[in-house]
């Protein structure tokens, strides 16, 4: 159940990437920073789960 909820958190990061690739949108610094925080949180959660 935790993996599914973690994957849902990647939706904004994927949307940012796809907008940049296909729509030539330029991401703002805030959007890039937010994506970094989202992906870092997912990585930390996955790492903590793997340590158990």
C-alpha positions, 0 to 999 in steps of 0.5 A, a space after each residue: 500500500 505504501 508503494 502505491 501512495 509513494 508513486 502517486 506523489 511522483 505525478 507533479 514531477 512527471 507532469 513537470 517533465 512532460 510539460 518541458 519535453 512535449 510543450 516546451 514549457 520552461 519550469 520555474 526555479 520554485 517548480 524545480 525545487 519543489 520537484 527536488 523535495 518531492 523526489 527526496 522525500 520519496 527516496 527517504 521514505 523508500 530507504 527507511 522502508 528498506 532498512 526495516 
